[in-house]
Amino acid sequence: MTIYSITNMSCGHCKAAVEKTVLGFDPNATLSFDMPARTVAIDTGRDDAMLREALKNAGYPAVMA
């Protein structure tokens, strides 16, 4: 599981968009959000760089926390 910081993830809509993007990238991924910290823990077997690219393309650039 990798924790990502997504600084512009601030509301329920943002959370849903991140979730939709990650699950579209890997339907078997699991996510755990910490909205006050603006982080998400993602467990996926997929390539990290490709996942971050998908999030960036969705408008939610992520960096490892």
C-alpha positions as CSV (number, residue, x, y, z in Angstrom):
1,M,0.0,0.0,0.0
2,T,1.3,3.4,-1.0
3,I,0.2,6.7,0.5
4,Y,-0.2,9.6,-1.9
5,S,-0.6,13.3,-1.1
6,I,-3.2,15.0,-3.3
7,T,-3.2,18.7,-2.3
8,N,-6.2,19.7,-4.3
9,M,-8.4,16.9,-3.0
10,S,-10.6,18.9,-0.7
11,C,-14.2,17.6,-0.9
12,G,-16.5,14.6,-1.5
13,H,-16.6,15.3,-5.2
14,C,-12.8,15.2,-5.3
15,K,-12.7,12.0,-3.4
16,A,-15.2,10.4,-5.8
17,A,-13.2,11.6,-8.8
18,V,-10.0,10.1,-7.4
19,E,-11.7,6.8,-6.5
20,K,-13.3,6.6,-10.0
21,T,-9.9,7.3,-11.6
22,V,-8.0,4.7,-9.6
23,L,-10.7,2.0,-10.0
24,G,-10.8,2.7,-13.7
25,F,-7.1,2.1,-13.8
26,D,-7.3,-1.0,-11.5
27,P,-10.7,-2.3,-10.6
28,N,-9.1,-4.5,-7.9
29,A,-7.4,-1.6,-6.1
30,T,-8.3,-0.7,-2.5
31,L,-8.3,2.9,-1.3
32,S,-8.3,4.5,2.1
33,F,-8.8,8.2,2.3
34,D,-7.7,10.7,5.0
35,M,-9.5,13.8,3.8
36,P,-8.2,16.3,6.4
37,A,-4.7,15.3,5.5
38,R,-5.5,15.2,1.8
39,T,-3.9,11.8,1.4
40,V,-5.1,8.5,0.0
41,A,-3.5,5.0,0.6
42,I,-3.8,2.9,-2.5
43,D,-3.1,-0.8,-2.7
44,T,-2.6,-1.9,-6.3
45,G,-0.4,-4.2,-8.2
46,R,-0.2,-1.8,-11.1
47,D,2.7,0.5,-12.1
48,D,3.0,3.5,-9.8
49,A,4.1,5.9,-12.5
50,M,1.1,5.0,-14.6
51,L,-1.2,5.4,-11.7
52,R,0.2,8.9,-10.9
53,E,-0.1,9.8,-14.6
54,A,-3.8,8.7,-14.6
55,L,-4.4,10.8,-11.5
56,K,-2.6,13.8,-13.0
57,N,-4.7,13.5,-16.2
58,A,-7.9,13.5,-14.1
59,G,-6.7,16.8,-12.5
60,Y,-5.5,15.3,-9.2
61,P,-1.7,15.2,-9.3
62,A,-0.3,12.9,-6.6
63,V,3.0,12.6,-4.9
64,M,4.2,9.9,-2.5
65,A,3.6,11.1,1.0
